Amino acid sequence: MNNPILVRLATPEDAESLAKLNYEFNGVLMDMHTIQETLVSSNELVALGIRGDTPVGFACGQYFKSVCYRELYGEITEMYVSENARRSGCATSLLSFLEAELRARGVKDVKIITGANNEAAIATYTKNDYTRQEHVVLSKKL
């Protein structure tokens, strides 16, 4: 399969495909209504990669304003490409698309957090001019 990957913003009509891809990604089964509602009402941008008629990947980005900084700040929070679409340029296309969408909204800086041992993701991000930072990420369930 050598069809090009097309990327566009996800719409509520993509909820079923996003639910399936998300389950492959993290094992969390989201219901379609919640996905549809989130796509309509949140500040999250969801890019969908499509080969032919089949969604094969997604990436999520968010942007926000802080009292600590002058510019809007962006974060790419999730990225997943199905096995059969890896090494096809899908991840780079998803990244480029989200960066353009964030830039159009006034975002000047973007960060990505990924697992320290996720070498494939790190290679993709560094190939796309992201640099490693010396931050420690801590989390806590509330």
C-alpha positions as CSV (number, residue, x, y, z in Angstrom):
1,M,0.0,0.0,0.0
2,N,1.6,3.2,-1.2
3,N,-1.3,5.6,-0.9
4,P,-0.4,9.0,0.6
5,I,-1.5,9.9,4.1
6,L,-3.9,12.8,4.1
7,V,-4.2,14.8,7.4
8,R,-7.2,16.9,8.5
9,L,-8.9,18.0,11.7
10,A,-11.1,15.3,13.2
11,T,-14.9,15.9,13.3
12,P,-17.6,14.4,15.4
13,E,-18.3,12.0,12.4
14,D,-14.9,10.5,13.1
15,A,-15.7,9.4,16.6
16,E,-16.0,5.7,15.8
17,S,-12.6,5.7,14.1
18,L,-11.0,7.7,16.9
19,A,-12.4,5.3,19.5
20,K,-10.8,2.3,17.7
21,L,-7.5,4.0,17.2
22,N,-7.4,5.2,20.8
23,Y,-8.1,1.7,22.0
24,E,-5.2,0.4,20.0
25,F,-3.1,3.2,21.4
26,N,-3.7,3.0,25.1
27,G,-6.3,0.3,25.8
28,V,-8.9,2.8,26.9
29,L,-12.3,2.4,25.2
30,M,-13.9,5.8,24.9
31,D,-17.6,6.0,24.0
32,M,-18.5,7.8,20.8
33,H,-20.7,10.3,22.4
34,T,-17.9,11.5,24.7
35,I,-15.5,11.8,21.8
36,Q,-18.1,13.7,19.7
37,E,-18.8,16.1,22.6
38,T,-15.1,16.7,23.3
39,L,-14.4,17.4,19.7
40,V,-17.1,20.1,19.7
41,S,-16.6,21.7,23.1
42,S,-12.9,21.5,24.1
43,N,-9.8,23.5,23.2
44,E,-8.2,20.3,21.9
45,L,-7.1,19.9,18.3
46,V,-7.3,16.4,17.0
47,A,-5.5,15.6,13.7
48,L,-6.5,12.5,11.9
49,G,-4.3,10.7,9.4
50,I,-6.1,8.9,6.6
51,R,-4.8,6.5,4.0
52,G,-7.4,6.0,1.2
53,D,-10.6,5.9,3.2
54,T,-9.1,4.4,6.4
55,P,-8.0,6.4,9.4
56,V,-4.6,5.2,10.4
57,G,-3.3,7.6,13.0
58,F,-4.1,10.6,15.2
59,A,-2.4,13.3,17.2
60,C,-3.9,15.6,19.8
61,G,-2.7,19.1,20.6
62,Q,-3.8,21.8,23.1
63,Y,-3.0,25.4,23.5
64,F,-3.5,27.8,26.4
65,K,-2.5,31.2,27.9
66,S,-0.7,31.5,31.2
67,V,-0.2,34.4,33.5
68,C,3.5,33.5,33.5
69,Y,4.1,34.0,29.8
70,R,3.2,36.5,27.1
71,E,2.6,34.0,24.3
72,L,0.2,31.1,23.9
73,Y,1.8,27.8,24.7
74,G,1.1,24.5,22.9
75,E,1.5,20.9,23.7
76,I,1.1,17.8,21.6
77,T,-0.3,15.4,24.1
78,E,-0.9,12.2,22.2
79,M,0.3,10.6,19.0
80,Y,-0.5,7.2,17.6
81,V,0.0,5.6,14.2
82,S,-1.4,2.1,13.5
83,E,1.2,-0.7,12.8
84,N,0.3,-0.9,9.2
85,A,1.0,2.8,8.6
86,R,4.2,3.2,10.5
87,R,7.3,4.3,8.6
88,S,5.1,6.0,6.0
89,G,5.6,9.6,7.1
90,C,2.2,9.6,8.9
91,A,3.7,10.8,12.3
92,T,5.6,13.6,10.6
93,S,2.5,14.6,8.6
94,L,0.4,14.6,11.8
95,L,3.1,16.7,13.6
96,S,3.4,19.2,10.8
97,F,-0.4,19.6,10.5
98,L,-0.8,20.2,14.3
99,E,2.1,22.6,14.3
100,A,0.5,24.6,11.5
101,E,-2.9,24.6,13.3
102,L,-1.2,25.8,16.6
103,R,0.8,28.4,14.8
104,A,-2.4,29.8,13.1
105,R,-3.8,30.2,16.6
106,G,-0.8,32.2,17.8
107,V,1.2,29.5,19.5
108,K,5.0,30.2,19.4
109,D,6.4,27.2,21.4
110,V,5.3,23.6,21.5
111,K,6.3,20.7,23.8
112,I,5.8,17.0,23.5
113,I,6.1,14.6,26.4
114,T,6.9,10.9,25.6
115,G,8.2,7.9,27.4
116,A,12.0,8.0,28.1
117,N,12.4,4.6,26.5
118,N,10.1,5.3,23.5
119,E,13.0,5.5,21.1
120,A,10.9,5.4,17.9
121,A,8.9,8.4,19.0
122,I,12.0,10.3,20.2
123,A,13.6,9.7,16.8
124,T,10.5,11.0,15.0
125,Y,10.4,14.1,17.2
126,T,14.1,14.9,17.0
127,K,14.0,14.4,13.2
128,N,11.3,17.1,13.3
129,D,13.5,19.6,15.2
130,Y,12.3,18.9,18.7
131,T,15.1,18.9,21.3
132,R,15.4,17.0,24.5
133,Q,14.9,19.0,27.7
134,E,16.1,18.2,31.1
135,H,12.7,18.4,32.8
136,V,11.4,15.8,35.2
137,V,7.7,15.0,34.8
138,L,5.8,13.9,37.9
139,S,2.2,12.8,38.1
140,K,-0.4,12.1,40.8
141,K,-3.8,10.6,40.7
142,L,-6.5,12.7,42.3
